[in-house]
Amino acid sequence: MQPLPLFDDDAADANAVRPAPPQPDWQALGDALRLRWGGRCHLGTSSWHFPGWAGLAWDRPYAEALLSRQGLAAYARHPLLRSVSLDRAFYRVLAAAEYAQLARQVPQDFRFVVKAPAALTDAVSREAGSGRPQADNPHFLDPALALQGCVQPALDGLGERLGVIVFQLSPLPARWLGAGQPLLPPLERLWQAVMPALQGRALAALELRDATLLTPALAAQLKAHGVRAVLGLHSRLPPIEAQLPMQRATWPGDLVCRWNLQRGQRYAQARDAWAPFDRLQAPDPATRHELARVARATLDAGHRVFVTINNKAEGSAPRSVVELARSLLA
């Protein structure tokens, strides 16, 4: 069978990308989640620009560039995709108008998980292409940049559709990980600026890439400021069970989970082996069931859940969302 041609017409209107045909079982799962927990369960993926999601999110393959520009409205028609991780905000600062254009494409109950820019959350400046560290980043955890380059534009543009701003710290140089907890003072200044600006309109959450930072001292700081600790499922971090002490120490509160990369994998390795991300290549039911258990307990306690899943978690983020929904309702 010949592959379906990609559809990319620059003259197409904003509705050119059409959603996948409705699947009764997906709709039933979405209805069951809303019936059981109201609108407090927000499941989604990391970005949405993947042609291989034909039949899962789109009615057929489209060019990646077209999906990036116009695919979000079709994505948001999926009955289980009630959130998305806005990863593009990590790579460049977005203006309020750009956020507003995205907000217009999704329904009122949809929530964005916005990644703060790497210019704020990476301790080093990196070489384009290779990602090799070049020099210290003078804007690392700068409160002014956080407000002007992320928090205020996201609030202004997304409004009530902003769910979480995630401050994902890239892997840190050794000097930030040593004795004396040198990271805590700049984080303290960050939260002192960010939390009053948010005024409870959205969550702030901290995501780590260094397991040595999962400490009681950091948990106490996050709890004091009302910042959520991201449950980060990533090859650089320990499994869920080892991260639960941090979750318990910051309880009660909403759950923010980003399932990024299966343990034992490298990002490029999984990307190259698992594209076009149309099926589960390496199902991980143990992680999925444990995540469902933690999420269910959070929802049953009256809190919200935001879980976004990457294609590199199991091979196909939309299929992982469907299986997670089944586990939640089991």
C-alpha positions in Angstrom: 0.0 0.0 0.0 1.3 3.5 -0.9 1.6 5.9 2.0 -1.0 8.6 2.1 0.3 12.0 0.7 0.8 14.8 3.2 -1.6 17.6 2.9 0.0 21.1 3.1 -1.8 24.0 1.5 -0.7 27.4 2.6 -4.0 28.8 1.2 -6.0 26.4 3.4 -8.3 28.0 6.0 -7.8 27.5 9.8 -10.0 24.4 9.7 -7.8 22.6 7.1 -6.6 20.0 9.6 -9.6 17.7 10.4 -9.8 15.6 13.5 -9.7 11.8 13.5 -13.1 10.1 13.1 -14.7 9.7 16.6 -14.1 6.4 18.3 -16.9 5.3 20.6 -14.6 3.8 23.2 -12.5 7.0 23.4 -15.7 9.0 23.8 -16.9 6.6 26.5 -13.7 6.9 28.4 -13.8 10.7 28.2 -17.4 10.8 29.4 -16.6 8.4 32.3 -13.7 10.6 33.4 -15.9 13.7 33.4 -18.7 11.9 35.2 -16.4 10.6 37.9 -14.1 13.6 38.5 -15.8 16.5 36.8 -13.3 18.6 34.8 -10.4 17.9 37.2 -8.6 15.3 35.1 -6.5 16.9 32.3 -4.6 14.3 30.2 -2.6 15.3 27.1 0.6 15.0 25.1 3.8 16.9 24.6 3.1 19.1 21.6 0.9 18.0 18.7 2.7 18.3 15.4 3.2 14.6 14.5 1.9 13.3 11.1 2.0 9.8 12.4 -1.0 10.5 14.6 -3.3 10.1 11.6 -6.3 8.1 12.8 -5.4 9.0 16.4 -5.8 12.8 16.3 -6.1 13.7 12.6 -8.2 12.1 9.8 -5.1 11.6 7.7 -1.4 12.5 7.6 -0.6 16.2 7.3 2.7 18.0 7.0 4.4 18.7 10.3 4.5 22.4 9.6 0.8 22.6 8.9 0.0 20.6 12.1 2.2 22.9 14.1 0.3 26.0 12.8 -3.3 24.6 12.6 -3.5 21.2 14.2 -4.3 22.2 17.8 -8.0 22.7 17.1 -8.3 19.2 15.7 -6.2 17.8 18.6 -8.6 19.4 21.1 -11.6 17.6 19.5 -10.3 14.3 20.9 -12.4 13.4 23.9 -9.4 12.4 26.0 -7.0 15.2 25.1 -7.9 17.9 27.6 -4.4 19.4 27.9 -1.1 19.8 26.1 2.4 20.6 27.1 3.4 23.7 25.2 7.0 22.7 24.6 7.6 25.4 22.0 7.6 27.9 24.9 10.8 26.2 26.2 12.8 27.0 23.1 11.8 30.7 22.6 9.9 33.3 24.5 6.3 33.6 23.3 4.3 36.8 23.2 0.9 37.2 24.7 -0.6 37.4 21.2 0.9 34.0 20.3 -0.6 32.5 23.4 -4.0 34.1 22.6 -3.9 32.6 19.1 -3.5 29.1 20.7 -6.2 29.7 23.3 -8.7 30.5 20.5 -8.3 27.0 19.1 -9.4 25.1 22.2 -12.6 24.7 24.2 -13.1 26.3 27.6 -12.3 23.2 29.6 -8.9 22.7 27.9 -5.8 23.6 29.9 -2.2 24.3 28.7 0.9 23.2 30.5 3.4 25.9 29.6 7.1 25.2 29.8 9.1 28.3 31.0 11.9 29.2 28.5 15.3 27.5 28.7 16.8 31.0 28.7 15.4 31.1 32.3 15.7 27.5 33.5 19.0 26.3 32.0 22.1 27.3 34.1 24.3 27.4 31.0 24.1 28.8 27.5 24.3 26.0 24.9 25.8 25.6 21.5 23.1 25.6 18.8 22.7 22.1 17.3 25.0 20.1 19.6 23.6 21.4 22.9 27.1 21.5 24.5 27.5 23.9 27.4 29.3 27.1 26.4 29.1 29.5 29.3 27.1 30.4 32.4 23.7 31.7 31.7 23.4 35.2 33.4 19.6 35.0 33.3 19.3 31.7 35.1 16.2 31.9 37.4 16.0 35.6 36.9 12.7 36.8 38.4 12.3 39.6 35.9 12.7 37.3 33.0 10.2 34.9 34.5 7.6 37.5 34.8 8.1 39.4 31.5 9.1 36.4 29.4 6.7 33.8 30.6 4.2 34.4 33.4 2.6 37.6 32.3 2.4 36.8 28.6 0.9 33.3 29.4 -1.7 34.8 31.8 -2.6 37.6 29.3 -2.8 35.3 26.3 -4.3 32.1 27.7 -6.4 33.4 30.5 -8.4 30.7 32.2 -7.0 28.1 29.8 -3.6 28.3 31.5 -3.3 25.4 33.8 0.4 25.1 34.8 3.7 26.9 34.2 6.4 24.3 34.5 9.9 25.5 35.4 12.0 22.6 34.1 15.6 22.8 35.2 18.0 21.3 32.6 20.7 19.1 34.0 22.8 21.3 36.2 26.6 21.8 36.5 28.1 20.2 39.6 28.5 23.5 41.4 24.7 23.8 41.7 24.4 20.3 43.2 27.0 20.4 45.9 26.8 20.9 49.7 25.1 24.0 51.0 22.2 23.7 48.6 23.2 26.6 46.4 20.1 26.3 44.3 17.6 27.2 47.1 18.3 31.0 47.4 17.7 31.8 43.7 14.7 29.5 43.6 13.4 31.4 46.7 13.7 34.7 44.8 11.9 33.2 41.8 8.9 32.0 43.8 8.7 35.3 45.7 8.1 37.0 42.3 6.1 34.3 40.5 3.5 33.3 43.0 2.1 36.8 43.7 1.9 37.4 40.0 0.0 34.2 39.4 -2.5 35.0 42.2 -3.9 31.4 42.1 -4.9 31.7 38.4 -2.6 28.9 37.5 -0.1 26.5 39.1 3.6 26.9 39.2 5.5 23.6 39.2 9.2 22.7 39.3 10.6 19.8 37.2 14.0 18.4 37.8 16.6 16.5 35.8 18.9 15.8 38.7 17.8 13.1 41.2 20.1 14.5 43.9 17.8 17.6 44.2 14.9 15.5 45.4 15.5 16.6 49.0 13.4 17.5 52.1 14.8 21.0 52.0 13.5 21.6 48.4 10.2 20.0 49.3 9.8 22.3 52.2 10.5 25.4 50.1 8.0 24.3 47.4 5.3 23.6 50.0 5.9 27.0 51.7 5.3 28.8 48.4 2.5 26.6 47.1 4.6 25.4 44.1 4.0 21.8 42.9 6.8 19.3 42.5 6.5 17.7 39.1 6.3 13.9 39.1 8.9 13.6 36.3 9.0 10.3 34.6 12.4 10.4 32.8 15.4 8.2 32.3 17.5 10.6 34.5 15.1 10.3 37.4 14.2 7.4 39.7 10.8 5.6 39.3 7.6 6.8 40.7 7.9 5.0 44.0 11.2 6.8 44.8 9.7 10.2 44.0 6.6 9.8 46.2 8.3 11.2 49.3 8.6 14.5 47.5 5.0 14.3 46.5 3.9 13.5 50.1 6.0 16.2 51.5 4.3 18.8 49.3 0.8 17.4 49.9 -2.0 18.4 49.7 -2.3 19.8 46.2 -2.8 19.1 42.5 -0.7 16.5 40.7 1.5 17.6 37.8 3.2 14.8 35.9 5.2 14.8 32.8 5.9 11.3 31.4 8.8 12.1 29.1 11.2 9.3 28.5 11.1 5.6 29.3 13.9 4.4 31.7 16.9 3.1 29.9 16.3 5.1 26.8 17.9 8.2 25.3 15.8 10.8 23.7 17.3 10.6 20.2 17.4 6.8 20.4 13.7 6.6 21.1 12.8 9.3 18.6 14.7 7.5 15.8 13.5 4.0 16.6 9.8 4.8 17.4 8.8 7.3 14.7 6.2 7.9 13.3 4.7 7.4 16.8 1.6 5.6 15.6 1.7 2.7 18.0 3.0 1.6 21.4 6.5 0.4 20.7 7.5 -0.4 24.3 4.5 -0.6 26.5 5.2 0.1 30.2 2.2 -1.1 32.1 3.9 -1.0 35.5 4.6 2.7 35.2 1.2 3.4 33.8 -0.6 1.5 36.5 1.4 3.2 39.3 0.8 6.6 37.8 -2.9 5.8 37.6 -2.9 4.9 41.2 -1.3 8.2 42.3 -3.5 10.2 40.0 -6.7 8.4 41.1 -5.9 9.1 44.8 -5.3 12.8 44.0 -8.6 13.1 42.1 -10.5 11.3 44.8 -9.1 13.8 47.3 -10.7 16.6 45.3 -7.6 17.9 43.6 -6.8 18.3 39.9 -4.5 16.2 37.8 -2.4 17.3 34.8 -0.6 14.5 33.0 1.2 15.1 29.7 2.9 12.3 27.9 5.7 12.3 25.3 5.9 9.9 22.4 9.2 8.7 23.9 7.4 7.3 26.9 5.9 4.2 25.2 6.0 5.1 21.4 2.8 6.9 20.8 1.6 9.6 23.2 -2.1 9.5 22.2 -2.3 5.8 22.7 -0.6 6.1 26.1 -3.3 8.6 27.0 -6.0 6.2 26.1 -4.3 3.4 28.1 -3.8 5.7 31.1 -7.5 6.6 31.0 -8.4 2.9 31.0 -6.1 2.4 34.0 -7.6 5.3 35.9 -11.1 3.9 35.5 -10.2 0.2 36.1 
